[in-house]
Amino acid sequence: MLSARIRIAARLLAVAALAALTAGCFQPMYAEHTDGTPGLREKLMGVDLPPIDKANASREARVGVEVRNALAFKLYGSATGMPPTHRLVIRFNSSKTSLIVDPNTGLPNTENYGIDCQYNLIEVATGKSVMTGTTFSRVSYDMPGSYQRFSRNRAVRDAEDRAANEIAENINTRLAAFFTAGT
């Protein structure tokens, strides 16, 4: 009985010792650095976002602006960017797929909107690519009524906006991981 209590006490002491050793290793990702080096927020504010190259006045151009604006807000917040240290080049393709088609009218009732995106982070000082990646988003939407043009257009636009925000969130997360870990 006594040896069992001693073993439990020894295990608890070992766990406490390991916890004490690793307590100084944790640092929140968005915390400010006290040693004078730039924190993650400052690094993200140094990313330049050039306009996404799409044909003017096209649906994809509007989606490109939505992706860029959502990503700029995630990177900069309410502030403006700092002098650029990196440039993020984004390319994407979008697609629509009909999932459910009304057999009486031949019009789709439910569709998927998708964005397939490639991005390249380039260091401004050297012109070298330091990170590339891909991401995607698929969102579904219902189109109420077979002849309601406005509601159909609004459903497509809402799906485009949701997909663009998801793409921006995915890229922002990857950039934060890159600037934190360096890979």
Secondary structure, DSSP 8 states (H G I E B T S, - for coil): -HHHHHHHHHHHHHHHHHHHHHGGG---TT---SSSS--HHHHHHTEE-------TTSHHHHHHHHHHHHHHHHHHTTS---S-SEEEEEEEEEEEEEEEE-TTT--EEEEEEEEEEEEEEEETTT--EEEEEEEEEEEEEE--SSS-HHHHHHHHHHHHHHHHHHHHHHHHHHHHHHHHH--
